[in-house]
Amino acid sequence: MVHAPTDAPTRERLTSVAAADVAPLAAGCAIFGTGGGGAVYTSQLATEQALEASGPVELVTVDDLDADDAVIIMSGIGAPTVGIEMLSSASQIEALLAGAEAAAGRRITTLMAAEIGGSNGVSPVGWAARLGLKLLDADGMGRAFPEATMIAMNVAGVACDFAVMADVVGNVVTMKTVDLAWLERHARAVTVASGGLCLGAHYPLTAETARGAVIEGTVSAAVRVGHALLSSSEPVRAVADELDASVLISGKVIDVARRTEGGFVRGSVTIAGVGSDRGRLQRIELQNENLIVLEDGEVLATVPDLVTIVDSETGHAISTEMLRFGQRVSVLAWACDPLWRTVRGLELAGPQAFGYDLPYVPFEGAQR
Amino acid sequence: MVHAPTDAPTRERLTSVAAADVAPLAAGCAIFGTGGGGAVYTSQLATEQALEASGPVELVTVDDLDADDAVIIMSGIGAPTVGIEMLSSASQIEALLAGAEAAAGRRITTLMAAEIGGSNGVSPVGWAARLGLKLLDADGMGRAFPEATMIAMNVAGVACDFAVMADVVGNVVTMKTVDLAWLERHARAVTVASGGLCLGAHYPLTAETARGAVIEGTVSAAVRVGHALLSSSEPVRAVADELDASVLISGKVIDVARRTEGGFVRGSVTIAGVGSDRGRLQRIELQNENLIVLEDGEVLATVPDLVTIVDSETGHAISTEMLRFGQRVSVLAWACDPLWRTVRGLELAGPQAFGYDLPYVPFEGAQR
């Protein structure tokens, strides 16, 4: 399947990422995290340090890849709450690269982020710098999702040949599973045995298999969104304009119902409008990420379209575990990559994949 | 460390295992299981079928191995209760062999049992037949133990380079862990994710590393003990003579306190003497295997020495999960391999390794 990137053709692409780009990258990745994907702050610090030590990372497109190139995806796996405290070691990414090259039987030249949302969008930049690899200006989700099956290559029908996991102790596990659902199950078990957090390398890709099977331009897009956020005096408006997003409501958090269940954060948040939105109420359903926005019994936006709650003053994304009573927030919603709107995309990541008995209605902008 | 096998020099060694040897092998492995190691019946059937289909398996000694030989250990991993119902597939052992050869970077020629006790002593004979491999007349425990760390090669200081696990679904996981405690932890997690039972290949050995680091002659010994059991009109006495074991008591099970906890069966069984033992009471502490025999506050025998409860009529071993009120039983105890009596052996598998604040007193025969 070949699809056109949502916004890439008309917008500037970066050709490298330098230390000065990391702050906007982190702010942008938090926006694409739709409430999940892990806190970006420690990733931001580690990535800045890596780029200062090793210099900028070359950012390439799928078109730049040739027959000698081999791409591997690296990401953190585990509970974001553990990730705040358990840092990774330099030897983990070296073990991953060695394990991936052994399993692939060839040299790896290029890294890609599994998800551009949250810390998993930021960290691969630093890992590429430390490992001397190129970084693909793309990711596997165009946002953040909670499970391994919810990845663009799976939508496109590309099989995952193997996964390598490394923990901070020095244990390395290589998995060849019959499908991504089994990979999710086994990888989650090993992650728990390793203390709740691992780094993983999986989904080896080539120029051929990557084409049309990844979501392109997302590293550049995250830096662009972060720049808009950090440089504007009206950051919410600037971010919305950059993303072609709608502001569904501006208001105040008046209720947070949140429980940790089966390794996920689930619940809902209720927002009461202020100013011109006074009198309106919206409820957002959560599972790690923001999933569905409801108002007066009507669905305004639903997964896989993107919903991010931002601070109304600063424009910075607020992740689901940081939502608190009384926060002044704005709710942004925008259209997902077209790949997620295919039959297979919705089967893997539509509202029903999250247990909601709701049809998917594509988000095309605010109706009111 | 080089040690002399306990009983080998004076006793006959088999040079092959044929279908007709499997029934005595299974009965003998159950005796060496000391109450654990998994029920032997389905393994016996599968192994008989494999030997009928593929012919006898060549049984070799460490001295027979040359520089071209590479040994791998194969075993079932998981709860014996699951093993009764979940059968393995032919493709699992093929996947294990392929995974082990890939990880070792060489052809594997020889299989060894991780533990001679229970089904893990029986099944490798059939696997060797199906895979066309030789079988080493040796194992890693000389009995059964519940954890991966409790293995002779670990006592001898030989590192485990890797482990490969395969489940019945087709998932294959290769692990390189920093030590056996981490291997136990990760392998247990993957086993649970696979539904409670996996087959595993681990501890690659060569002629050099195997010497003095495995317990030799145990396949022959299990067949010999099984023959004694099945061919005698006084099977308890015949087994005791063959093993140089003492009969600590003959009596009746009057209490079984047993709970499943942390993936193990724990508890104790109380036996009241009958006949010439009338008036005596013994309690045996359990963790999957029989660990410690107590009478009048005195320790009569303790792990790593071997304690097996047998049916007083048939001589067949009764595993810890099959103990029932009213059974007529005899308790056999005999000395473990000298390797387990070293400082390192007792550190890994002495009474304190099982949480008992007791010194190890070598079992040298019944005192009364």
Chai-1 contact restraints between the chains, C-beta under 6 A:
chainA,res_idxA,chainB,res_idxB,connection_type,confidence,min_distance_angstrom,max_distance_angstrom,comment,restraint_id
A,V169,B,V178,contact,1.0,0.0,6.0,A-B,restraint_1
A,G170,B,V178,contact,1.0,0.0,6.0,A-B,restraint_2
A,N171,B,T177,contact,1.0,0.0,6.0,A-B,restraint_3
A,N171,B,V178,contact,1.0,0.0,6.0,A-B,restraint_4
A,N171,B,W182,contact,1.0,0.0,6.0,A-B,restraint_5
A,V172,B,K176,contact,1.0,0.0,6.0,A-B,restraint_6
A,V173,B,M175,contact,1.0,0.0,6.0,A-B,restraint_7
A,T174,B,T174,contact,1.0,0.0,6.0,A-B,restraint_8
A,M175,B,V173,contact,1.0,0.0,6.0,A-B,restraint_9
A,K176,B,V172,contact,1.0,0.0,6.0,A-B,restraint_10
A,T177,B,N171,contact,1.0,0.0,6.0,A-B,restraint_11
A,V178,B,V169,contact,1.0,0.0,6.0,A-B,restraint_12
A,V178,B,G170,contact,1.0,0.0,6.0,A-B,restraint_13
A,V178,B,N171,contact,1.0,0.0,6.0,A-B,restraint_14
A,W182,B,N171,contact,1.0,0.0,6.0,A-B,restraint_15
A,R185,B,A193,contact,1.0,0.0,6.0,A-B,restraint_16
A,H186,B,V190,contact,1.0,0.0,6.0,A-B,restraint_17
A,H186,B,A193,contact,1.0,0.0,6.0,A-B,restraint_18
A,A189,B,A189,contact,1.0,0.0,6.0,A-B,restraint_19
A,A189,B,V190,contact,1.0,0.0,6.0,A-B,restraint_20
A,A189,B,A193,contact,1.0,0.0,6.0,A-B,restraint_21
A,V190,B,H186,contact,1.0,0.0,6.0,A-B,restraint_22
A,V190,B,A189,contact,1.0,0.0,6.0,A-B,restraint_23
A,A193,B,R185,contact,1.0,0.0,6.0,A-B,restraint_24
A,A193,B,H186,contact,1.0,0.0,6.0,A-B,restraint_25
A,A193,B,A189,contact,1.0,0.0,6.0,A-B,restraint_26
